[in-house]
Amino acid sequence: MRWILYILIFLVLLLMAGYLFPREVSLERSIYIDRPPQTVFPYVNNFRKFNSWSPWRNIDPAMEYKYSGPEAGVGASMSWHGENSKEGGGTQTITASTPNSLVQTDLDFGDGSEATAEFKLQEQNGGTQVSWSFNTDTGGGPRERWMGLAIKKMVGESYEQGLTKLKQLMESSAKTNEINERKNSDTTDSVSDIPSDVDDAMGGGPQGVQSEMRNQQQEEAGETEENETGDQKENEQP
């Protein structure tokens, strides 16, 4: 029976050790994106665009999303719900928005737990340093504080995955635009390279082309305008 007592004492001490951890969980992850802030900002200020790179979007294909309020900015809200999903349900609402620099959100996970999140965008060398932070109060109990360690690890990993997806989305779309611009530029250059005389003949339509061909035939036969004029003068002489 003594070993049972030891186990109980160990569990109590382990639980009480939770008080050594802070009740508030805070973390931040950041990444550099080679696109200007005005290009990145709409993807953190609009929940429909947010879901195009969200680290949680594809975890549960059956997850239902609903949007309310304005499409972007303060008051925009997104709720999610899954019947048998480990992601559960909740709501996220934008509470502050400063163009191209800051977006703050409140999160309600539907089980009484709440948190805040924040995006900071800072211009650097023509690109954007994006910082994504998270903060929540786990409560005063030791069990909740132990849970805070797991929350910090899981949220931190998800933030890293999401920022990587955002970077790939922004930079890949930029490369696609550059390729399309080059194609359009090459097409324009190829048209402008046509010699002006050929362009004039072509621009004259079928009649212009026929006229050019007839002039060439006359030159080959020696029937130029000067020869015709000379022949007429010889015939007029007595």
Secondary structure in CASP SS format (residue, H / E / C, confidence):
PFRMAT SS
TARGET T0000
AUTHOR 0000-0000-0000
METHOD secondary structure of the structure
MODEL  1
M C 1.00
R H 1.00
W H 1.00
I H 1.00
L H 1.00
Y H 1.00
I H 1.00
L H 1.00
I H 1.00
F H 1.00
L H 1.00
V H 1.00
L H 1.00
L H 1.00
L H 1.00
M H 1.00
A H 1.00
G H 1.00
Y H 1.00
L H 1.00
F C 1.00
P C 1.00
R C 1.00
E E 1.00
V E 1.00
S E 1.00
L E 1.00
E E 1.00
R E 1.00
S E 1.00
I E 1.00
Y E 1.00
I E 1.00
D C 1.00
R C 1.00
P C 1.00
P H 1.00
Q H 1.00
T H 1.00
V H 1.00
F H 1.00
P H 1.00
Y H 1.00
V C 1.00
N C 1.00
N C 1.00
F H 1.00
R H 1.00
K H 1.00
F H 1.00
N C 1.00
S C 1.00
W C 1.00
S C 1.00
P C 1.00
W C 1.00
R C 1.00
N C 1.00
I C 1.00
D C 1.00
P C 1.00
A C 1.00
M C 1.00
E E 1.00
Y E 1.00
K E 1.00
Y E 1.00
S E 1.00
G C 1.00
P C 1.00
E C 1.00
A C 1.00
G C 1.00
V C 1.00
G C 1.00
A C 1.00
S E 1.00
M E 1.00
S E 1.00
W E 1.00
H E 1.00
G C 1.00
E C 1.00
N C 1.00
S C 1.00
K C 1.00
E C 1.00
G C 1.00
G E 1.00
G E 1.00
T E 1.00
Q E 1.00
T E 1.00
I E 1.00
T E 1.00
A E 1.00
S E 1.00
T E 1.00
P C 1.00
N C 1.00
S C 1.00
L E 1.00
V E 1.00
Q E 1.00
T E 1.00
D E 1.00
L E 1.00
D E 1.00
F C 1.00
G C 1.00
D C 1.00
G C 1.00
S C 1.00
E E 1.00
A E 1.00
T E 1.00
A E 1.00
E E 1.00
F E 1.00
K E 1.00
L E 1.00
Q E 1.00
E E 1.00
Q E 1.00
N C 1.00
G C 1.00
G E 1.00
T E 1.00
Q E 1.00
V E 1.00
S E 1.00
W E 1.00
S E 1.00
F E 1.00
N E 1.00
T E 1.00
D E 1.00
T C 1.00
G C 1.00
G C 1.00
G C 1.00
P H 1.00
R H 1.00
E H 1.00
R H 1.00
W H 1.00
M H 1.00
G H 1.00
L H 1.00
A H 1.00
I H 1.00
K H 1.00
K H 1.00
M H 1.00
V H 1.00
G H 1.00
E H 1.00
S H 1.00
Y H 1.00
E H 1.00
Q H 1.00
G H 1.00
L H 1.00
T H 1.00
K H 1.00
L H 1.00
K H 1.00
Q H 1.00
L H 1.00
M H 1.00
E H 1.00
S H 1.00
S H 1.00
A H 1.00
K H 1.00
T H 1.00
N H 1.00
E H 1.00
I H 1.00
N H 1.00
E H 1.00
R H 1.00
K H 1.00
N H 1.00
S H 1.00
D H 1.00
T H 1.00
T H 1.00
D H 1.00
S H 1.00
V H 1.00
S H 1.00
D C 1.00
I C 1.00
P C 1.00
S H 1.00
D H 1.00
V H 1.00
D H 1.00
D H 1.00
A H 1.00
M H 1.00
G H 1.00
G C 1.00
G H 1.00
P H 1.00
Q H 1.00
G H 1.00
V H 1.00
Q H 1.00
S H 1.00
E H 1.00
M H 1.00
R H 1.00
N H 1.00
Q H 1.00
Q H 1.00
Q H 1.00
E H 1.00
E H 1.00
A H 1.00
G C 1.00
E C 1.00
T C 1.00
E H 1.00
E H 1.00
N H 1.00
E H 1.00
T H 1.00
G H 1.00
D H 1.00
Q H 1.00
K H 1.00
E H 1.00
N H 1.00
E H 1.00
Q C 1.00
P C 1.00
END
